[in-house]
Protein backbone atom coordinates (compact mmCIF):
# COMPACT_ATOMS: atom_id res chain seq x y z
CA UNK A 1 0.00 0.00 0.00
CA UNK A 2 2.84 2.39 0.85
CA UNK A 3 4.30 2.01 -2.67
CA UNK A 4 0.92 2.77 -4.22
CA UNK A 5 0.67 5.93 -2.13
CA UNK A 6 4.22 6.89 -3.14
CA UNK A 7 3.40 6.46 -6.83
CA UNK A 8 0.25 8.58 -6.49
CA UNK A 9 2.19 11.34 -4.76
CA UNK A 10 4.89 11.24 -7.44
CA UNK A 11 2.25 11.54 -10.14
CA UNK A 12 0.56 14.51 -8.47
CA UNK A 13 3.88 16.26 -7.85
CA UNK A 14 5.03 15.84 -11.45
CA UNK A 15 1.68 16.97 -12.86
CA UNK A 16 1.74 20.10 -10.73
CA UNK A 17 4.99 21.30 -12.28
CA UNK A 18 4.51 20.15 -15.89
CA UNK A 19 2.86 21.85 -18.87
CA UNK A 20 1.04 20.11 -21.70
CA UNK A 21 1.25 21.08 -25.37
CA UNK A 22 0.61 19.69 -28.85
CA UNK A 23 3.39 19.76 -31.43
CA UNK A 24 2.06 19.98 -35.00
CA UNK A 25 4.24 18.50 -37.75
CA UNK A 26 4.36 19.33 -41.45
CA UNK A 27 2.82 15.89 -42.07
CA UNK A 28 -0.29 17.04 -40.20
CA UNK A 29 0.30 14.97 -37.08
CA UNK A 30 -0.20 16.33 -33.56
CA UNK A 31 2.12 14.93 -30.91
CA UNK A 32 1.29 15.45 -27.22
CA UNK A 33 4.27 16.68 -25.19
CA UNK A 34 4.68 17.24 -21.48
CA UNK A 35 7.15 20.03 -20.78
CA UNK A 36 9.01 19.96 -17.47
CA UNK A 37 10.51 23.44 -17.66
CA UNK A 38 13.86 24.41 -16.14
CA UNK A 39 16.17 27.41 -16.21
CA UNK A 40 19.33 25.55 -17.20
CA UNK A 41 20.94 25.43 -20.64
CA UNK A 42 20.25 21.74 -21.35
CA UNK A 43 17.09 20.02 -22.59
CA UNK A 44 16.30 16.32 -22.79
CA UNK A 45 13.69 15.07 -25.27
CA UNK A 46 12.56 11.79 -23.70
CA UNK A 47 10.84 9.55 -26.23
CA UNK A 48 8.03 7.24 -25.24
CA UNK A 49 8.89 3.72 -24.20
CA UNK A 50 7.19 1.03 -26.24
CA UNK A 51 5.26 0.30 -23.02
CA UNK A 52 4.04 3.87 -22.59
CA UNK A 53 4.35 6.37 -19.78
CA UNK A 54 4.26 5.61 -16.04
CA UNK A 55 4.11 7.75 -12.90
CA UNK A 56 7.74 6.94 -12.12
CA UNK A 57 8.91 8.17 -15.54
CA UNK A 58 7.06 11.43 -14.96
CA UNK A 59 8.56 11.78 -11.49
CA UNK A 60 12.08 11.24 -12.87
CA UNK A 61 11.50 13.92 -15.51
CA UNK A 62 10.45 16.34 -12.79
CA UNK A 63 13.51 15.47 -10.69
CA UNK A 64 15.74 16.29 -13.66
CA UNK A 65 13.92 19.58 -14.19
CA UNK A 66 14.31 20.48 -10.51
CA UNK A 67 18.07 20.13 -10.97
CA UNK A 68 18.16 22.46 -13.96
CA UNK A 69 17.64 20.25 -17.04
CA UNK A 70 14.41 20.85 -18.96
CA UNK A 71 12.65 17.67 -20.07
CA UNK A 72 10.12 17.17 -22.86
CA UNK A 73 8.36 13.80 -22.68
CA UNK A 74 6.43 12.55 -25.68
CA UNK A 75 3.20 10.55 -25.94
CA UNK A 76 3.70 8.80 -29.26
CA UNK A 77 1.00 6.21 -28.60
CA UNK A 78 -1.72 8.84 -28.26
CA UNK A 79 -0.56 10.70 -31.35
CA UNK A 80 -1.31 7.71 -33.59
CA UNK A 81 -3.75 5.79 -31.37
CA UNK A 82 -1.25 2.95 -30.98
CA UNK A 83 -1.70 0.12 -28.48
CA UNK A 84 1.02 -0.26 -25.89
CA UNK A 85 3.27 -3.26 -26.58
CA UNK A 86 6.68 -4.58 -27.50
CA UNK A 87 6.67 -3.40 -31.13
CA UNK A 88 4.07 -0.67 -30.73
CA UNK A 89 6.27 2.19 -32.00
CA UNK A 90 7.56 0.48 -35.15
CA UNK A 91 4.99 2.40 -37.22
CA UNK A 92 6.06 5.85 -36.03
CA UNK A 93 7.50 7.94 -38.88
CA UNK A 94 11.09 9.07 -38.12
CA UNK A 95 10.06 12.44 -39.57
CA UNK A 96 7.91 12.97 -36.46
CA UNK A 97 10.93 12.45 -34.20
CA UNK A 98 12.87 14.85 -36.43
CA UNK A 99 10.12 17.45 -35.94
CA UNK A 100 10.34 17.11 -32.15
CA UNK A 101 14.12 17.51 -32.23
CA UNK A 102 13.80 20.56 -34.48
CA UNK A 103 11.25 22.20 -32.18
CA UNK A 104 13.42 21.58 -29.13
CA UNK A 105 16.49 23.06 -30.83
CA UNK A 106 14.84 26.10 -32.41
CA UNK A 107 12.41 27.02 -29.62
CA UNK A 108 14.64 26.51 -26.60
CA UNK A 109 18.07 27.65 -27.79
CA UNK A 110 19.46 24.99 -25.42
CA UNK A 111 21.83 22.09 -25.87
CA UNK A 112 19.50 19.19 -26.70
CA UNK A 113 19.84 15.52 -25.83
CA UNK A 114 17.57 12.64 -26.80
CA UNK A 115 16.73 9.93 -24.28
CA UNK A 116 15.14 6.60 -25.11
CA UNK A 117 14.68 3.08 -23.78
CA UNK A 118 14.61 -0.39 -25.25
CA UNK A 119 13.27 -0.51 -28.81
CA UNK A 120 12.66 3.24 -28.78
CA UNK A 121 16.43 3.71 -29.06
CA UNK A 122 16.33 2.57 -32.70
CA UNK A 123 13.45 4.97 -33.37
CA UNK A 124 15.52 7.76 -31.84
CA UNK A 125 18.45 6.92 -34.13
CA UNK A 126 16.18 6.95 -37.19
CA UNK A 127 14.72 10.30 -36.16
CA UNK A 128 18.18 11.76 -35.64
CA UNK A 129 19.29 10.58 -39.07
CA UNK A 130 16.23 12.20 -40.68
CA UNK A 131 16.89 15.46 -38.81
CA UNK A 132 20.61 15.51 -39.67
CA UNK A 133 19.92 15.07 -43.39
CA UNK A 134 17.47 17.98 -43.28
CA UNK A 135 19.53 20.36 -41.13
CA UNK A 136 22.57 22.48 -41.98
CA UNK A 137 23.86 22.99 -38.43
CA UNK A 138 23.43 19.89 -36.25
CA UNK A 139 25.68 21.03 -33.39
CA UNK A 140 22.77 21.77 -31.03
CA UNK A 141 21.97 18.06 -30.73
CA UNK A 142 24.62 16.77 -28.34
CA UNK A 143 23.87 13.07 -28.02
CA UNK A 144 21.59 10.18 -27.13
CA UNK A 145 21.06 8.76 -23.63
CA UNK A 146 20.04 5.13 -24.14
CA UNK A 147 18.61 2.80 -21.49
CA UNK A 148 18.93 -0.91 -22.32
CA UNK A 149 18.99 -0.42 -26.12
CA UNK A 150 17.37 -3.14 -28.21
CA UNK A 151 18.83 -2.78 -31.68
CA UNK A 152 17.99 -6.09 -33.34
CA UNK A 153 15.57 -6.81 -36.16
CA UNK A 154 14.28 -9.49 -33.79
CA UNK A 155 15.55 -10.72 -30.44
CA UNK A 156 18.03 -13.58 -31.01
CA UNK A 157 16.81 -16.93 -29.69
CA UNK A 158 19.15 -19.68 -28.52
CA UNK A 159 22.14 -19.85 -30.84
CA UNK A 160 20.65 -17.54 -33.50
CA UNK A 161 22.95 -14.91 -34.98
CA UNK A 162 22.06 -11.33 -34.08
CA UNK A 163 20.73 -9.26 -37.00
CA UNK A 164 21.06 -5.56 -36.29
CA UNK A 165 18.77 -2.88 -37.69
CA UNK A 166 20.46 -0.94 -40.54
CA UNK A 167 20.25 2.38 -38.64
CA UNK A 168 22.67 1.04 -36.00
CA UNK A 169 25.68 1.30 -38.31
CA UNK A 170 24.42 4.48 -40.03
CA UNK A 171 24.55 6.73 -36.95
CA UNK A 172 27.29 9.09 -35.84
CA UNK A 173 25.65 10.71 -32.82
CA UNK A 174 27.43 10.28 -29.46
CA UNK A 175 25.61 7.57 -27.51
CA UNK A 176 25.73 7.13 -23.73
CA UNK A 177 24.36 3.71 -22.76
CA UNK A 178 22.93 3.04 -19.30
CA UNK A 179 22.84 -0.75 -19.11
CA UNK A 180 21.31 -2.69 -16.19
CA UNK A 181 23.49 -5.63 -15.26
CA UNK A 182 20.53 -7.87 -14.32
CA UNK A 183 19.36 -7.87 -17.95
CA UNK A 184 19.84 -10.60 -20.53
CA UNK A 185 21.04 -7.87 -22.89
CA UNK A 186 23.97 -7.09 -20.58
CA UNK A 187 26.00 -9.92 -22.10
CA UNK A 188 25.56 -8.51 -25.63
CA UNK A 189 26.28 -4.88 -24.85
CA UNK A 190 29.87 -5.05 -26.08
CA UNK A 191 28.65 -6.19 -29.49
CA UNK A 192 26.02 -3.43 -29.51
CA UNK A 193 28.73 -0.85 -28.86
CA UNK A 194 30.93 -2.15 -31.68
CA UNK A 195 28.03 -2.02 -34.13
CA UNK A 196 27.20 1.58 -33.18
CA UNK A 197 30.84 2.57 -33.51
CA UNK A 198 30.90 1.34 -37.13
CA UNK A 199 28.88 4.40 -38.14
CA UNK A 200 31.20 6.78 -36.32
CA UNK A 201 29.28 7.10 -33.06
CA UNK A 202 31.40 7.70 -29.97
CA UNK A 203 29.86 5.23 -27.50
CA UNK A 204 30.10 5.34 -23.71
CA UNK A 205 28.83 2.71 -21.27
CA UNK A 206 27.52 3.07 -17.71
CA UNK A 207 26.94 -0.24 -15.91
CA UNK A 208 23.97 -0.18 -13.52
CA UNK A 209 24.47 -2.96 -10.96
CA UNK A 210 21.62 -4.69 -9.14
CA UNK A 211 18.82 -3.58 -11.48
CA UNK A 212 17.01 -4.98 -14.51
CA UNK A 213 15.33 -3.49 -17.58
CA UNK A 214 12.74 -0.81 -16.86
CA UNK A 215 13.83 -0.47 -13.24
CA UNK A 216 13.16 3.29 -13.27
CA UNK A 217 9.64 3.04 -14.72
CA UNK A 218 8.00 -0.21 -13.55
CA UNK A 219 5.27 -0.16 -10.91
CA UNK A 220 7.00 -3.11 -9.20
CA UNK A 221 10.63 -2.62 -8.23
CA UNK A 222 13.19 -3.80 -5.69
CA UNK A 223 14.89 -1.74 -3.02
CA UNK A 224 18.05 -1.72 -5.15
CA UNK A 225 16.05 -0.45 -8.13
CA UNK A 226 14.47 2.28 -6.04
CA UNK A 227 17.93 3.36 -4.87
CA UNK A 228 19.31 3.39 -8.41
CA UNK A 229 16.32 5.40 -9.64
CA UNK A 230 17.06 8.03 -7.00
CA UNK A 231 20.65 8.18 -8.31
CA UNK A 232 19.63 8.61 -11.94
CA UNK A 233 19.33 12.42 -12.06
CA UNK A 234 22.93 12.71 -10.86
CA UNK A 235 24.14 10.06 -13.30
CA UNK A 236 22.35 11.70 -16.22
CA UNK A 237 23.69 15.16 -15.32
FIDRENTI-509883 format. One line per field, with one value per residue: residue number from 1; residue in one letter; x, y, z of N, C-alpha, C in turn. Coordinates in steps of 0.1 Angstrom, whole numbers. Layout:
N
num: [NUM, ...]
residuo: [a, ...]
n.px: [X, ...]
n.py: [Y, ...]
n.pz: [Z, ...]
ca.px: [X, ...]
ca.py: [Y, ...]
ca.pz: [Z, ...]
c.px: [X, ...]
c.py: [Y, ...]
c.pz: [Z, ...]
This chain:
237
num: [1, 2, 3, 4, 5, 6, 7, 8, 9, 10, 11, 12, 13, 14, 15, 16, 17, 18, 19, 20, 21, 22, 23, 24, 25, 26, 27, 28, 29, 30, 31, 32, 33, 34, 35, 36, 37, 38, 39, 40, 41, 42, 43, 44, 45, 46, 47, 48, 49, 50, 51, 52, 53, 54, 55, 56, 57, 58, 59, 60, 61, 62, 63, 64, 65, 66, 67, 68, 69, 70, 71, 72, 73, 74, 75, 76, 77, 78, 79, 80, 81, 82, 83, 84, 85, 86, 87, 88, 89, 90, 91, 92, 93, 94, 95, 96, 97, 98, 99, 100, 101, 102, 103, 104, 105, 106, 107, 108, 109, 110, 111, 112, 113, 114, 115, 116, 117, 118, 119, 120, 121, 122, 123, 124, 125, 126, 127, 128, 129, 130, 131, 132, 133, 134, 135, 136, 137, 138, 139, 140, 141, 142, 143, 144, 145, 146, 147, 148, 149, 150, 151, 152, 153, 154, 155, 156, 157, 158, 159, 160, 161, 162, 163, 164, 165, 166, 167, 168, 169, 170, 171, 172, 173, 174, 175, 176, 177, 178, 179, 180, 181, 182, 183, 184, 185, 186, 187, 188, 189, 190, 191, 192, 193, 194, 195, 196, 197, 198, 199, 200, 201, 202, 203, 204, 205, 206, 207, 208, 209, 210, 211, 212, 213, 214, 215, 216, 217, 218, 219, 220, 221, 222, 223, 224, 225, 226, 227, 228, 229, 230, 231, 232, 233, 234, 235, 236, 237]
residuo: [x, x, x, x, x, x, x, x, x, x, x, x, x, x, x, x, x, x, x, x, x, x, x, x, x, x, x, x, x, x, x, x, x, x, x, x, x, x, x, x, x, x, x, x, x, x, x, x, x, x, x, x, x, x, x, x, x, x, x, x, x, x, x, x, x, x, x, x, x, x, x, x, x, x, x, x, x, x, x, x, x, x, x, x, x, x, x, x, x, x, x, x, x, x, x, x, x, x, x, x, x, x, x, x, x, x, x, x, x, x, x, x, x, x, x, x, x, x, x, x, x, x, x, x, x, x, x, x, x, x, x, x, x, x, x, x, x, x, x, x, x, x, x, x, x, x, x, x, x, x, x, x, x, x, x, x, x, x, x, x, x, x, x, x, x, x, x, x, x, x, x, x, x, x, x, x, x, x, x, x, x, x, x, x, x, x, x, x, x, x, x, x, x, x, x, x, x, x, x, x, x, x, x, x, x, x, x, x, x, x, x, x, x, x, x, x, x, x, x, x, x, x, x, x, x, x, x, x, x, x, x, x, x, x, x, x, x]
n.px: [8, 20, 38, 20, 8, 30, 36, 13, 16, 40, 30, 11, 28, 46, 27, 19, 39, 43, 38, 14, 14, 7, 24, 26, 32, 47, 36, 11, 5, -3, 15, 14, 30, 47, 59, 85, 96, 127, 154, 180, 207, 204, 185, 164, 149, 127, 118, 89, 86, 82, 63, 48, 39, 46, 39, 63, 82, 74, 79, 107, 114, 106, 123, 147, 142, 140, 166, 177, 177, 158, 130, 113, 87, 73, 42, 38, 21, -5, -6, -9, -28, -19, -16, -3, 28, 53, 63, 51, 58, 69, 57, 59, 67, 99, 102, 86, 99, 121, 109, 102, 127, 137, 120, 126, 153, 151, 132, 140, 167, 186, 212, 206, 195, 187, 167, 161, 145, 150, 134, 128, 151, 162, 143, 148, 174, 168, 151, 170, 188, 171, 167, 193, 199, 183, 191, 212, 230, 239, 249, 236, 223, 234, 237, 227, 210, 208, 188, 192, 194, 177, 185, 181, 168, 151, 147, 174, 172, 182, 209, 209, 221, 227, 209, 213, 195, 195, 200, 217, 244, 245, 247, 260, 259, 269, 266, 254, 252, 231, 232, 215, 227, 214, 201, 193, 203, 227, 249, 254, 261, 286, 289, 268, 278, 301, 289, 274, 296, 306, 294, 305, 298, 307, 308, 297, 296, 277, 275, 249, 245, 227, 201, 174, 159, 139, 138, 135, 110, 90, 60, 64, 92, 125, 142, 169, 165, 149, 167, 187, 172, 168, 193, 196, 191, 215, 234, 227, 230]
n.py: [-12, 12, 17, 22, 45, 62, 62, 75, 101, 109, 111, 132, 153, 156, 163, 187, 205, 204, 212, 209, 204, 205, 194, 203, 188, 190, 170, 169, 157, 156, 158, 149, 166, 167, 192, 197, 223, 241, 262, 259, 253, 230, 205, 177, 156, 132, 102, 83, 51, 18, 7, 27, 56, 61, 67, 68, 74, 100, 113, 111, 127, 152, 154, 157, 182, 198, 200, 215, 207, 209, 190, 173, 152, 127, 116, 92, 71, 81, 100, 86, 67, 42, 9, -1, -19, -44, -40, -16, 9, 7, 17, 44, 74, 83, 110, 124, 123, 137, 162, 168, 170, 192, 213, 214, 223, 247, 263, 264, 271, 257, 233, 202, 169, 136, 111, 76, 44, 8, -6, 18, 32, 26, 39, 65, 69, 67, 89, 109, 106, 114, 141, 151, 149, 168, 192, 220, 229, 209, 210, 216, 194, 172, 145, 110, 95, 63, 38, 5, -5, -19, -33, -50, -66, -87, -103, -123, -158, -186, -201, -184, -161, -126, -101, -69, -38, -17, 11, 12, 10, 33, 56, 85, 99, 109, 84, 75, 48, 34, 7, -19, -44, -67, -77, -97, -86, -75, -91, -89, -63, -53, -61, -46, -20, -20, -23, 1, 19, 15, 32, 56, 66, 79, 60, 54, 37, 30, 9, -5, -17, -44, -40, -44, -44, -15, -6, 19, 27, 8, -3, -22, -28, -34, -28, -21, -12, 10, 26, 30, 44, 68, 77, 83, 110, 124, 108, 111, 139]
n.pz: [0, 8, -13, -34, -26, -26, -54, -63, -51, -64, -90, -88, -79, -101, -121, -112, -118, -145, -179, -205, -241, -277, -304, -337, -368, -401, -415, -407, -383, -348, -319, -286, -260, -228, -209, -188, -174, -170, -158, -167, -192, -207, -224, -224, -246, -241, -254, -259, -242, -255, -240, -230, -209, -174, -139, -125, -145, -151, -127, -125, -147, -137, -115, -128, -140, -118, -110, -129, -157, -185, -195, -221, -225, -246, -260, -279, -284, -281, -301, -325, -319, -309, -297, -266, -264, -272, -298, -305, -314, -339, -361, -362, -378, -387, -393, -377, -352, -359, -362, -336, -324, -339, -331, -304, -305, -320, -306, -279, -277, -264, -254, -267, -259, -267, -252, -247, -245, -245, -274, -284, -287, -312, -328, -321, -331, -359, -362, -356, -377, -399, -392, -392, -419, -429, -419, -417, -396, -372, -346, -322, -312, -289, -282, -275, -249, -237, -225, -219, -247, -275, -303, -324, -354, -347, -315, -307, -305, -286, -302, -323, -348, -343, -358, -368, -368, -397, -392, -371, -377, -392, -379, -363, -340, -307, -282, -251, -231, -207, -189, -174, -152, -145, -167, -196, -219, -211, -215, -242, -247, -254, -281, -292, -288, -305, -330, -332, -332, -357, -374, -368, -343, -312, -284, -251, -220, -192, -165, -146, -117, -100, -109, -132, -166, -173, -147, -136, -142, -139, -121, -102, -82, -69, -38, -44, -70, -66, -52, -72, -90, -77, -79, -105, -117, -110, -122, -149, -153]
ca.px: [0, 28, 43, 9, 7, 42, 34, 3, 22, 49, 22, 6, 39, 50, 17, 17, 50, 45, 29, 10, 13, 6, 34, 21, 42, 44, 28, -3, 3, -2, 21, 13, 43, 47, 72, 90, 105, 139, 162, 193, 209, 203, 171, 163, 137, 126, 108, 80, 89, 72, 53, 40, 43, 43, 41, 77, 89, 71, 86, 121, 115, 104, 135, 157, 139, 143, 181, 182, 176, 144, 127, 101, 84, 64, 32, 37, 10, -17, -6, -13, -38, -12, -17, 10, 33, 67, 67, 41, 63, 76, 50, 61, 75, 111, 101, 79, 109, 129, 101, 103, 141, 138, 113, 134, 165, 148, 124, 146, 181, 195, 218, 195, 198, 176, 167, 151, 147, 146, 133, 127, 164, 163, 134, 155, 184, 162, 147, 182, 193, 162, 169, 206, 199, 175, 195, 226, 239, 234, 257, 228, 220, 246, 239, 216, 211, 200, 186, 189, 190, 174, 188, 180, 156, 143, 156, 180, 168, 191, 221, 207, 229, 221, 207, 211, 188, 205, 203, 227, 257, 244, 245, 273, 256, 274, 256, 257, 244, 229, 228, 213, 235, 205, 194, 198, 210, 240, 260, 256, 263, 299, 286, 260, 287, 309, 280, 272, 308, 309, 289, 312, 293, 314, 299, 301, 288, 275, 269, 240, 245, 216, 188, 170, 153, 127, 138, 132, 96, 80, 53, 70, 106, 132, 149, 181, 160, 145, 179, 193, 163, 171, 206, 196, 193, 229, 241, 224, 237]
ca.py: [0, 24, 20, 28, 59, 69, 65, 86, 113, 112, 115, 145, 163, 158, 170, 201, 213, 202, 218, 201, 211, 197, 198, 200, 185, 193, 159, 170, 150, 163, 149, 154, 167, 172, 200, 200, 234, 244, 274, 255, 254, 217, 200, 163, 151, 118, 95, 72, 37, 10, 3, 39, 64, 56, 78, 69, 82, 114, 118, 112, 139, 163, 155, 163, 196, 205, 201, 225, 202, 208, 177, 172, 138, 125, 105, 88, 62, 88, 107, 77, 58, 29, 1, -3, -33, -46, -34, -7, 22, 5, 24, 59, 79, 91, 124, 130, 125, 148, 175, 171, 175, 206, 222, 216, 231, 261, 270, 265, 276, 250, 221, 192, 155, 126, 99, 66, 31, -4, -5, 32, 37, 26, 50, 78, 69, 69, 103, 118, 106, 122, 155, 155, 151, 180, 204, 225, 230, 199, 210, 218, 181, 168, 131, 102, 88, 51, 28, -9, -4, -31, -28, -61, -68, -95, -107, -136, -169, -197, -198, -175, -149, -113, -93, -56, -29, -9, 24, 10, 13, 45, 67, 91, 107, 103, 76, 71, 37, 30, -7, -27, -56, -79, -79, -106, -79, -71, -99, -85, -49, -51, -62, -34, -8, -22, -20, 16, 26, 13, 44, 68, 71, 77, 52, 53, 27, 31, -2, -2, -30, -47, -36, -50, -35, -8, -5, 33, 30, -2, -2, -31, -26, -38, -17, -17, -5, 23, 34, 34, 54, 80, 82, 86, 124, 127, 101, 117, 152]
ca.pz: [0, 8, -27, -42, -21, -31, -68, -65, -48, -74, -101, -85, -78, -115, -129, -107, -123, -159, -189, -217, -254, -289, -314, -350, -378, -414, -421, -402, -371, -336, -309, -272, -252, -215, -208, -175, -177, -161, -162, -172, -206, -214, -226, -228, -253, -237, -262, -252, -242, -262, -230, -226, -198, -160, -129, -121, -155, -150, -115, -129, -155, -128, -107, -137, -142, -105, -110, -140, -170, -190, -201, -229, -227, -257, -259, -293, -286, -283, -314, -336, -314, -310, -285, -259, -266, -275, -311, -307, -320, -351, -372, -360, -389, -381, -396, -365, -342, -364, -359, -321, -322, -345, -322, -291, -308, -324, -296, -266, -278, -254, -259, -267, -258, -268, -243, -251, -238, -253, -288, -288, -291, -327, -334, -318, -341, -372, -362, -356, -391, -407, -388, -397, -434, -433, -411, -420, -384, -363, -334, -310, -307, -283, -280, -271, -236, -241, -215, -223, -261, -282, -317, -333, -362, -338, -304, -310, -297, -285, -308, -335, -350, -341, -370, -363, -377, -405, -386, -360, -383, -400, -370, -358, -328, -295, -275, -237, -228, -193, -191, -162, -153, -143, -180, -205, -229, -206, -221, -256, -249, -261, -295, -295, -289, -317, -341, -332, -335, -371, -381, -363, -331, -300, -275, -237, -213, -177, -159, -135, -110, -91, -115, -145, -176, -169, -132, -133, -147, -136, -109, -92, -82, -57, -30, -52, -81, -60, -49, -84, -96, -70, -83, -119, -121, -109, -133, -162, -153]
c.px: [9, 34, 32, 8, 18, 41, 24, 8, 32, 41, 17, 16, 44, 40, 16, 28, 52, 34, 26, 10, 11, 16, 28, 32, 38, 36, 14, -6, 4, 3, 20, 27, 39, 60, 74, 101, 116, 147, 175, 195, 209, 188, 172, 149, 136, 114, 101, 87, 78, 60, 46, 46, 39, 45, 56, 86, 87, 78, 100, 123, 114, 117, 146, 155, 143, 158, 186, 181, 162, 142, 113, 99, 73, 54, 29, 25, -3, -18, -11, -22, -32, -14, -3, 15, 47, 71, 57, 45, 69, 70, 52, 71, 87, 110, 94, 89, 118, 122, 102, 117, 142, 131, 120, 146, 161, 141, 132, 160, 190, 202, 209, 201, 186, 178, 157, 155, 143, 146, 131, 140, 166, 155, 142, 166, 179, 157, 159, 187, 185, 165, 182, 206, 192, 179, 210, 235, 233, 241, 248, 223, 232, 248, 226, 219, 202, 200, 184, 186, 188, 174, 187, 167, 146, 152, 161, 176, 179, 205, 220, 217, 221, 221, 203, 203, 198, 209, 214, 241, 256, 243, 259, 271, 263, 263, 262, 248, 243, 224, 227, 221, 226, 196, 200, 207, 224, 251, 262, 260, 276, 297, 278, 269, 296, 301, 277, 285, 312, 304, 296, 307, 303, 304, 305, 291, 289, 268, 261, 238, 232, 202, 186, 163, 141, 127, 133, 117, 86, 73, 58, 85, 112, 138, 161, 176, 155, 157, 186, 185, 166, 184, 206, 198, 208, 237, 239, 230, 252]
c.py: [13, 27, 26, 42, 68, 72, 75, 100, 118, 118, 129, 156, 166, 166, 184, 210, 212, 209, 210, 210, 201, 202, 193, 198, 189, 182, 159, 163, 159, 154, 156, 154, 172, 179, 203, 211, 236, 256, 271, 256, 241, 213, 186, 161, 136, 111, 85, 59, 30, 6, 15, 46, 57, 68, 79, 76, 97, 120, 120, 125, 152, 165, 161, 178, 204, 207, 209, 220, 202, 195, 178, 157, 137, 115, 101, 79, 70, 95, 99, 66, 44, 22, 0, -17, -32, -39, -22, 6, 20, 13, 39, 63, 87, 106, 131, 132, 136, 162, 178, 177, 190, 216, 225, 225, 245, 269, 273, 272, 269, 239, 209, 178, 147, 116, 89, 53, 19, -2, 9, 38, 37, 36, 63, 79, 72, 84, 112, 118, 115, 137, 159, 158, 163, 193, 207, 224, 220, 199, 211, 204, 174, 153, 124, 94, 75, 41, 15, -10, -18, -28, -39, -60, -76, -100, -121, -146, -180, -193, -190, -164, -136, -105, -79, -48, -20, 4, 23, 14, 25, 57, 72, 100, 101, 96, 72, 61, 35, 16, -15, -40, -69, -81, -89, -99, -74, -78, -96, -71, -45, -51, -50, -22, -9, -19, -5, 23, 25, 26, 57, 73, 69, 71, 51, 44, 29, 18, 2, -15, -31, -44, -43, -40, -28, -5, 9, 36, 20, 1, -11, -30, -30, -26, -12, -9, 9, 32, 39, 45, 68, 86, 87, 101, 128, 120, 107, 131, 150]
c.pz: [0, -5, -36, -39, -27, -46, -71, -62, -58, -87, -99, -85, -92, -122, -125, -113, -138, -167, -201, -230, -265, -299, -328, -360, -391, -421, -416, -389, -359, -325, -295, -265, -238, -213, -193, -176, -166, -167, -168, -187, -214, -214, -231, -234, -250, -245, -254, -253, -250, -253, -224, -214, -185, -151, -125, -132, -154, -138, -118, -137, -147, -119, -115, -138, -129, -103, -121, -154, -174, -196, -208, -230, -237, -254, -274, -295, -288, -296, -325, -331, -314, -297, -279, -261, -271, -288, -315, -315, -333, -363, -372, -371, -382, -383, -384, -354, -346, -361, -345, -318, -327, -336, -309, -294, -311, -314, -283, -266, -269, -261, -257, -267, -260, -257, -247, -244, -247, -268, -293, -291, -306, -334, -332, -329, -355, -373, -363, -371, -400, -404, -393, -412, -438, -426, -415, -408, -374, -349, -321, -305, -302, -283, -276, -258, -238, -230, -222, -238, -267, -297, -327, -342, -354, -327, -308, -300, -297, -292, -321, -336, -348, -354, -366, -373, -385, -399, -376, -365, -392, -392, -365, -346, -316, -287, -261, -233, -213, -193, -178, -163, -151, -155, -188, -216, -224, -212, -236, -258, -255, -276, -300, -297, -301, -329, -343, -336, -350, -379, -377, -350, -320, -290, -261, -230, -198, -172, -147, -127, -101, -97, -128, -154, -170, -154, -128, -136, -142, -123, -98, -93, -69, -50, -38, -63, -77, -57, -61, -91, -90, -74, -98, -123, -120, -120, -147, -164, -156]
